[in-house]
Amino acid sequence: MKISTRVLHWLPRIICIMGILFISMFSIDALNSELTIWQQIRSLSMHLIPSFVLILLLLLSWKRELIGGIIFMIIGLGFSPIIFIHNFKMNQSIWISLGVISVITIPFAIVGVLFIVSHYRKKKSIT
């Protein structure tokens, strides 16, 4: 495997893992000292559902890069307007809302593109 193919193989996986860790950080607000340990665990697990879904999609993408790439692109581009509108209603700022979607959803769209490029690069190098 050439260096560029190896980089394209690992880059979307690393970016996706970093994105999942970043999304998971938002679940820390579920921890509250006034709740019992079981209530905190239940609340934390509810907040981590998006991370669990993204982990499952990453596992799928690890083996089926084309399918995973398409799904990640749909997630990244599909959730961008929803998150933009939600943030714009909260802060009435286009720039802050654009910043939020550029940090939360656009990396997953980039991961999708990288998975697709990696799939076709490997397919090209095999033939």
C-alpha positions in Angstrom: 0.0 0.0 0.0 1.5 3.4 -1.0 1.9 6.1 1.5 -0.9 8.3 0.0 -3.3 5.3 0.1 -2.3 4.6 3.7 -2.9 8.2 4.7 -6.3 8.1 2.9 -7.1 4.9 4.8 -6.4 6.3 8.2 -7.3 10.0 7.9 -11.1 9.6 7.9 -11.0 7.1 10.8 -8.9 9.4 12.9 -11.0 12.5 12.2 -14.2 10.5 12.9 -12.8 9.3 16.2 -11.8 12.8 17.2 -15.3 14.1 16.1 -17.0 11.4 18.2 -14.9 12.3 21.2 -15.8 16.0 20.7 -19.5 15.2 20.5 -19.2 13.0 23.6 -17.8 15.9 25.6 -21.2 17.6 25.4 -22.7 14.7 27.5 -20.7 15.8 30.6 -23.5 18.3 31.4 -25.7 15.3 32.3 -23.6 14.8 35.4 -25.2 16.5 38.4 -24.2 16.1 42.0 -27.8 16.3 43.2 -28.8 13.1 41.3 -28.1 9.6 42.5 -25.4 7.6 40.7 -28.0 5.5 38.8 -29.8 8.7 37.7 -26.5 10.1 36.5 -25.6 6.9 34.6 -29.0 6.9 32.9 -28.8 10.6 32.0 -25.2 10.1 30.7 -26.2 7.1 28.6 -29.1 9.1 27.1 -26.7 12.0 26.2 -24.2 9.5 24.6 -26.8 8.0 22.2 -25.5 10.1 19.3 -22.0 9.0 20.0 -23.0 5.4 20.1 -24.7 5.7 16.7 -21.6 7.4 15.3 -19.4 4.6 16.7 -21.6 2.0 15.0 -21.4 4.0 11.7 -17.7 4.2 12.0 -17.5 0.4 12.5 -19.6 -0.1 9.4 -17.4 2.4 7.5 -14.3 0.6 8.6 -15.3 -2.4 6.4 -17.6 -0.8 3.8 -16.0 2.5 3.1 -18.4 3.5 0.2 -21.6 2.9 2.2 -20.1 4.5 5.3 -18.9 7.5 3.3 -22.3 8.1 1.9 -24.0 7.8 5.3 -21.5 10.2 6.9 -22.0 12.7 4.1 -25.8 12.5 4.6 -25.4 13.0 8.3 -23.0 15.9 7.9 -24.9 17.7 5.3 -28.4 16.7 6.5 -28.0 17.9 10.0 -26.3 21.2 9.1 -29.5 23.1 8.3 -31.2 21.7 11.4 -28.4 22.7 13.7 -28.0 26.0 12.0 -31.7 26.9 12.4 -31.7 25.7 16.1 -28.6 27.8 16.9 -29.8 30.8 15.0 -33.1 30.8 17.0 -31.1 30.7 20.2 -28.5 33.4 19.5 -29.7 35.4 16.5 -26.2 35.3 14.9 -25.5 33.9 11.5 -21.7 33.8 12.2 -22.0 31.9 15.5 -24.5 29.5 13.9 -22.1 28.9 11.0 -19.3 28.4 13.4 -21.3 25.8 15.3 -22.1 23.7 12.2 -18.5 24.0 11.0 -17.4 22.4 14.2 -20.1 19.8 14.7 -21.4 18.6 11.4 -19.0 19.6 8.6 -16.2 17.3 9.9 -18.5 14.3 9.5 -19.3 15.4 5.9 -15.5 15.6 5.3 -15.1 12.1 6.8 -17.7 10.9 4.4 -15.8 12.4 1.4 -12.6 10.9 2.6 -14.1 7.4 3.0 -15.4 7.6 -0.5 -12.1 8.8 -1.9 -10.3 6.1 0.0 -12.7 3.4 -1.4 -12.1 4.5 -5.0 -8.3 4.9 -4.5 -8.0 1.4 -3.1 -10.2 0.1 -5.9 -8.0 1.8 -8.5 -4.8 0.5 -7.0 -6.1 -3.1 -7.0 -7.0 -3.1 -10.7 
